[in-house]
Amino acid sequence: MNKNLKFGFILLTGSLLFTACRQSRHEGFEESETGLYYAIHKENPSGKKGKEGDIMFCSMTLTLKGSEGKKDSVIFNSDDAPDYPGGIKFIQLLKPEYEGDLMEGVADLHVGDSASFIVSSDSFFLVSNKLKGLPPGINPGTELLFTFGVKDFKSRDETIKLVQNLQTQQSAMNQEKMNQLRESEADDMKAYMERKNITAKPTSSGLVFVQNEKGNGPKPKKGQKVTVNYSGYLLNGKKFDSSYDRNEPITFTLGQGEVIAGWDEGIGMMNVGGTATLVIPSVLGYGSNGQGDIPPFAPLVFEVQLLKAE
């Protein structure tokens, strides 16, 4: 479900929605004169209200109502996909598109209020959101249950400024974390080697090569196709990849940049049939970007076996 579907609302003059209601077919809900089903769970009449164009800060769940004995199913929860910290969903207050529009439903809500509304799936997706068809899993004639808890109303400009400030803070925090990872890498590698009793000296590039078993075959040459079995680990021992587990050795052209630089250098130091441990600094691995389960500035440990070179 697209969490950025349009949710627009506008304040009405007076309490037009809730002043008149008729018998509802949904238990616990009233039906307004415009055909919108509503249930008010908590009222805070002294709370702040928004105006057209404002952004409503709220908690929100969206549930597909079950039909023919089927259970309701939650398809969106702002706690799982928030627009802002604290499980906050942003909804801009805009004019309703039609009578009974969900947008009418929050027109009289205040900060501190909570309420639920039931609307037609067809009207919400095809009319309000101008989709050409219903999303997968949403059948024609079904209904949607929205539940809101209103936290605040702010102007569009105030909201943009809040988001920009948050992004700046997050960027600064991310940069600080990156600096910490970069600064700790050398110490982490040193501690790992001491813990594993590795006494091999790094090459000029920083690669640590430990020959475990010398193979009987020749060393591969740059440009040859080599086939390797391997397991890759972080310094904490977490395995992130293994050809052994897949029973599928990897084949690549040595010295052509098809693999990380630490592999091109380390595999080139082996003899066919041999095994080795490669302790690879991030500059010869995935650097400041990381990849998948590999974080930025992460040294890597590979247990490798050179099967053939041709």
DAPE-V218642 format. One record per residue. N is the residue number from 0. SS is DSSP state (a for helix, b for strand, c for the rest). PHI is phi in whole degrees, -180 to 180 (none if undefined). OMEGA is omega in whole degrees, 0 to 359 (* if undefined). Layout:
# DAPE-V218642
n: {N/N}
ss: {SS/SS}
phi: {PHI/PHI}
omega: {OMEGA/OMEGA}
This chain:
# DAPE-V218642
n: {0/1/2/3/4/5/6/7/8/9/10/11/12/13/14/15/16/17/18/19/20/21/22/23/24/25/26/27/28/29/30/31/32/33/34/35/36/37/38/39/40/41/42/43/44/45/46/47/48/49/50/51/52/53/54/55/56/57/58/59/60/61/62/63/64/65/66/67/68/69/70/71/72/73/74/75/76/77/78/79/80/81/82/83/84/85/86/87/88/89/90/91/92/93/94/95/96/97/98/99/100/101/102/103/104/105/106/107/108/109/110/111/112/113/114/115/116/117/118/119/120/121/122/123/124/125/126/127/128/129/130/131/132/133/134/135/136/137/138/139/140/141/142/143/144/145/146/147/148/149/150/151/152/153/154/155/156/157/158/159/160/161/162/163/164/165/166/167/168/169/170/171/172/173/174/175/176/177/178/179/180/181/182/183/184/185/186/187/188/189/190/191/192/193/194/195/196/197/198/199/200/201/202/203/204/205/206/207/208/209/210/211/212/213/214/215/216/217/218/219/220/221/222/223/224/225/226/227/228/229/230/231/232/233/234/235/236/237/238/239/240/241/242/243/244/245/246/247/248/249/250/251/252/253/254/255/256/257/258/259/260/261/262/263/264/265/266/267/268/269/270/271/272/273/274/275/276/277/278/279/280/281/282/283/284/285/286/287/288/289/290/291/292/293/294/295/296/297/298/299/300/301/302/303/304/305/306/307/308/309}
ss: {c/c/c/c/c/c/c/b/c/c/c/c/c/c/c/c/c/c/c/c/b/b/c/c/c/c/c/c/c/b/b/b/c/c/c/c/b/b/b/b/b/b/c/c/c/c/c/c/c/c/c/c/c/c/b/b/b/b/b/b/b/b/b/b/c/c/c/c/c/c/c/c/b/b/b/b/b/c/c/c/c/c/c/b/c/c/c/b/b/b/b/b/c/c/c/c/c/c/c/c/c/a/a/a/a/c/c/c/c/c/c/c/c/b/b/b/b/b/b/b/a/a/a/a/a/a/a/a/c/c/c/c/c/c/c/c/c/c/c/c/c/c/b/b/b/b/b/b/b/b/b/b/b/b/c/a/a/a/a/a/a/a/a/a/a/a/a/a/a/a/a/a/a/a/a/a/a/a/a/a/a/a/a/a/a/a/a/a/a/a/a/a/a/a/a/c/c/c/c/c/c/c/c/c/c/c/c/b/b/b/b/b/b/c/c/c/c/c/b/c/c/c/c/c/b/b/b/b/b/b/b/b/b/b/c/c/c/c/b/b/b/b/a/a/a/a/c/c/c/b/b/b/b/c/c/c/c/c/c/c/a/a/a/a/a/a/a/c/c/c/b/c/c/c/b/b/b/b/b/b/c/a/a/a/c/c/c/c/c/c/b/c/c/b/c/c/c/c/c/b/b/b/b/b/b/b/b/b/b/c}
phi: {none/-75/-73/-101/-59/-71/-127/-120/-145/-137/-70/-96/-79/79/-96/-69/-70/-101/-75/-134/-142/-132/-56/-103/-88/-105/-61/85/-119/-97/-115/-76/-64/-90/97/-97/-88/-144/-141/-95/-94/-149/-120/-135/-60/-88/-74/-65/-116/-95/-134/-53/95/-69/-107/-90/-92/-152/-88/-152/-124/-123/-124/-85/-68/-74/-129/54/83/-79/-77/-66/-136/-75/-114/-156/-142/-65/-67/-87/-139/-76/-86/-155/-54/93/71/-89/-105/-93/-135/-87/-83/-129/-72/-63/-91/-162/-66/85/-61/-54/-60/-67/-66/-104/-59/-105/-79/-115/-59/101/-80/-139/-159/-124/-139/-116/-134/-72/-60/-60/-66/-66/-81/-88/-95/-66/-100/58/-76/-80/-157/-73/-62/-54/88/-107/-95/-56/86/-81/-128/-115/-111/-105/-125/-119/-125/-82/-101/-172/-126/-138/-69/-61/-64/-62/-67/-60/-64/-61/-66/-63/-64/-64/-63/-64/-63/-65/-63/-65/-65/-64/-66/-63/-65/-62/-62/-64/-65/-64/-71/-91/-59/-61/-67/-65/-65/-62/-63/-64/-64/-66/-66/-96/56/-90/-109/-62/-85/-63/-72/-61/-84/109/-69/-107/-111/-120/-82/-90/-148/-77/-76/-87/-89/-76/-77/-71/-108/-56/97/-80/-83/-119/-120/-135/-100/-159/-134/-114/-134/-82/-63/-83/93/-71/-83/-110/-166/-162/-73/-62/-65/-89/54/-146/-59/-102/-120/-151/-91/-68/79/-111/73/-79/-129/-63/-59/-63/-74/-55/-73/-67/-64/-67/-92/-95/-108/-55/96/-89/-127/-156/-110/-113/-104/-114/-68/-61/-64/-102/-116/-110/55/-80/-91/69/-165/59/-81/-94/-76/-60/55/-100/-66/-124/-121/-121/-99/-124/-134/-88/-84/-162/-140/-150}
omega: {181/183/182/175/185/172/182/183/177/175/176/178/184/181/184/187/193/182/181/180/181/183/183/176/177/182/179/181/170/176/180/178/180/176/179/177/184/174/180/183/182/181/176/188/179/182/181/174/178/176/184/180/179/177/175/174/186/164/183/167/177/185/174/181/178/178/177/176/180/180/171/178/180/180/174/176/184/175/182/182/184/171/186/181/180/180/185/171/176/176/180/181/180/183/175/181/186/178/181/178/175/182/178/190/182/184/183/182/178/171/183/177/169/184/176/180/177/181/177/176/181/181/183/185/187/182/184/184/174/176/179/178/179/178/177/179/178/182/176/177/179/182/180/177/177/173/183/167/187/181/183/170/176/178/179/180/178/181/179/180/178/181/179/178/178/179/178/179/181/179/179/178/179/180/178/179/178/179/179/179/181/183/183/187/183/179/180/178/180/180/179/182/177/181/182/181/177/183/180/180/177/172/181/180/183/179/173/183/178/179/181/178/180/179/179/183/180/172/179/179/178/181/177/172/179/178/190/166/184/164/181/184/165/182/179/177/180/178/180/180/178/174/177/181/180/187/185/178/179/177/179/179/185/174/182/178/179/177/179/185/180/177/179/181/186/180/178/180/185/170/179/182/183/176/181/172/177/173/193/176/186/180/177/180/184/169/185/182/188/177/179/180/181/181/176/176/181/169/183/176/178/168/189/174/180/185/180/175/183/*}
